[in-house]
Amino acid sequence: MAPEPTWEELKIQKLAELKKYGKKARGCGELIAFLKGERVSLQERLWAYCYDCSGYLVDPGSNDCDNQTCPLYPIYRDVLVGSS
């Protein structure tokens, strides 16, 4: 069984994925800042988490994660997407 990747290896991998696949949207810069070890606020962490969880918004035309069972979904929908 292969050893678990280290935090540093995971960060490098995720940064490469963001560069290759990530759509420029709210949460992208915040996720990159977090992965680089920069200070991010609680709100910025929320944006980064939703961006990461939504697969970097790679799906064309989709700005909504549709995971209505997520405790963050109402905030994501209202704040990030702008729906009411």
Summary of the structure (lengths in Angstrom):
residues: 84
radius of gyration: 13.6
end to end distance: 47.4
largest distance: 47.4
contacts: 191
relative contact order: 0.14
helix: 56%
strand: 0%
